Every structure is written in C-alpha cells, then in structure tokens.
C-alpha cells in the first residue's frame, strides 16, 4: 500500500500498512520537534484492499480516510477521526454509496466539498469522482477523457481549480492532466518530457500516505 501523510495543527500524520496486517491501516504522528514520533496505532474495523492505498483528507477539522474495501472488492468506504468526550476516536467505517472503484482513490477538498477521484471498476480506464456536500454523498460523475486512463489518479487544488493527473492508456508512461474550474473540465494535456514507470506488484513496494 502507499504511505499517506497529512498535517493537522502542529502534527504530521502518517498512514501505512503494518507488518503482516496487510489489510489494516496504521497511523503514526510527528510533533515536528526533533524525532518525536508517537507510537503508531491501528485504525479499528478497517479492512482495506491489500493491493491498494487509502486516500486521506481533512474536512471541517476532521481527518477522513477513504479506501477500497478488501471484503467487498470495488466498494469505497471511509472512516473519520472525531473528538468524543475529549478523546479522539475513529468512527465505524461507512460505505460511499454507488461508487465502484479500481485501485486507489484520491481525495481533495474543493469549494467546501470533498471530491474523491478514482478509476471505475474493472480497470476500464474511466475517470470518475464522487462529492460529499457536507451532509451526504452525491451520485458519482464521469470525466470525459480523450483516451482511457491507466492506474490511479492523483488530484490537487491550485488557483481555485482541481488538477487531476493520471497515466495515459495502456500504461504508456505518459503523465496527463485535466483541470476543473467551476463545473467545467478543460485543458486536458500531456505533461512534457514525463515518463511514468510501470508499477511493481508486491504490496510492500507501494507508497505510504501522509496527512500534513
């Protein structure tokens, strides 16, 4: 799985697989002073795909992990870190309705809403996204691309736009992107002189996720 990181206030959170528990998510946090890493803990009740990685976002002050479920392949699930009685606890995982995915999702917060991007089920090359509007999840939308995508997308917010990067068809090594401004997708293009290597298959060779 990939390492994922996020920071909240003065902490960096590192999300990763641990030891032989390939389908679980563990968290370590760093206080930013010397080598002060806290002891990692397991996110409870999560059964994540051992082949893929989680997505992490911070929305309205709360950390949310989005991942593909191991037992129900293709289903998108999430759990939230909440403060309860002055303690931080992870909520019971819930399913994102209607979303059937391949590989690893990617999440960003844009215009006050969570946007989760993913390749559609069956690795069919279709870029999709689903939006959380603060109360519920919208029905998934498809993004029209010139060619089918390969592998998983990666999104970032810049200059009041979402930029989604992805590999071209057939794992051809082309790094491409498309941007969303308002409600319109535009500027689909190839990143010049970019070459993406073909992925390795061993789950421990994937990258962890960071929330900062």
N, C-alpha and C positions, 0 to 999 in steps of 0.2 A: 504494500500500500504506500501511498505518498505521505510524506510528512506535511502537516499543515500548521501554520502559525498565525496567531492573532494577538494584538495587544489591547489591553483594556486598562485605562488609567495608567499605573506605572508598572504593569505586568505584561510579559510576553507569554502566551500560551502555545504549547507545542503538542500537537495531536499525532499519535502514531500507533502502529501495531506493537505488540509486546510479546517477546518470547514465542511460545508455541500457540498462543491465543490469537491466531491469525484473523479471526472474525470479530475481534473486540477492538474498541478504541480506548487508548490510554491518553492521559493528559499530564504534562509537567508544566510548571510555571516558573518564570525567571523574574526576579525583582529588580534587575538592572544594576545591581551593586556587586562588583566582583564576579564570583562564580556561585551566586546564591540561587541555585536551582532547588525548588521544593521537591519533595518525594512525589513521584507520579502516582496517579490513582486511575482506576478503571471507570469509564463511563458505564453505569449499570444498564442492564437489559438491552444492550445494543448487540445485534447480530448482523454485522456488516459483511458484504461480499469480500472474500479473501483476495480477490483478483483486482480490486479497485480501491479507490481512495475516497475519503469524505470531503465535503465542502464545508467551510466554516464562515459564518458572518456574524456581525454584531448589529443588532437591530433594537432600537429603543432601549439601549443599555444592557441588553441581554445577549449572551452568546448562544448561537444556534448551530448545531451540527446537522448537515443533510447528507444522507448516504444511501447507497443501494443495499437493500436487504438481502442477506445471504439465503434465508429460508424461502422467501418469495422472490425469486430472481426477477429483476427488472423493476420491482416496486421501489418507489422513492419514499424514504422515511426521514423523520427528523426528531431531535430532542433538544430541549432548551435548558440552559443554566439559569435558575431563578433563585431569588432570595426568599426564604421561608423561615419565619421565626428567627431572624438574624443569622441564619445559616444558608449557604448556597447549596442547592440540590439540583440534580438533573431530573427533568420531568420524564414520565413514561413515554417511550417513543410512540409517535403517531405517523400514520401514512399520509403522504401528499396525494390527494385523490386524482385519478385519471392519468397520472404520469407513469409511463412505462419506458424505462431507460436502458441504455447500454453503457457500460464502462463507468466513468467517474463524472459526477455532476460538478458544477462550479456556480458559486453564489456571490452576488453583489447587491448592495443596497443603492437604489437609484430613485430619486424623486419620492422618497419616503416609503418605498415599497421594496420588498425582497424579490429579486429576479434570479431564478435558478435555471441555468442552461445545461443542456445535455444532448447527447446523440440518442435518437429514438431507438426503440427495441430492435434487436436483430442486427445491430450494426449496419443499418440500412443507409447510413450517410445523411440522414435528415437532421438538421439542427433545429431543436425545439427549446422553448423556455416556458416556465410557469411562474406566475406572480402571486405573492402574498400581499394583500391590500391592507393589512392591519387587523382584519377580522377573519378572513377566510382565503382559501386559495382559489384563484381564477382557473378557468379551463385552460389547458396548455395551448400554446400557439406555435406555429411552424414558421421558420425563416426561409424564404426562397433564396437558394444559392445557385450560382451558375452550374456548379458541379457538386457531386456528393462529397461530404467531408469524411475524414478518417480520424479515428481515435477520439479523444475527449476535447471539448472546447475549454478555453480559458478566457474570462471576462474581466475587464477593469473599467472603472468610471474615470473619465478625464474630460475637463472642459464641458461639463454638463451633457456628456454623451456616454453611452456604453460602447466600448470596443470589444468585440468578441474575436479571438484568434483561434485558428483551427488548422489542421493539416489538410492538404488537398486530397483528391480521390486516389484510392489505391495505395495509400501510404507513399505518395510520390515524393515526399520530402519538402514540398512547397509550404511555406508558412503564409497563410492568408488571413485576412481580417475583414470584418464588416462592422459598421457602426450604426447605432440607434440614437437619433436625436428627435425628441418629442415622441411621436408614434410612427416615425418613418425610418425604415432601414435604407442605408445608402453607402456609397463609397466602398463597395466590395473590391478588394485589391490584393495583390501579392506583395509581401514584404521583400524588398530587393535583396538578392545575394543570401537568402536564408536557406538553410538545409536542415531538416529535422531527421535525426537518425531513427531507424526502425526500433521499436520498443523491445526490451527483453521480457522474458516470460516469467521469471522467478518472482514470487510475490515480495520477497525481501529486497528486491532491487528497485522497487518503486519508491517514490519520493514522499517523505512525511509532509504534513500540513501545518502552517504556523498562523496564529492569530495575534496581531500586534496592534 
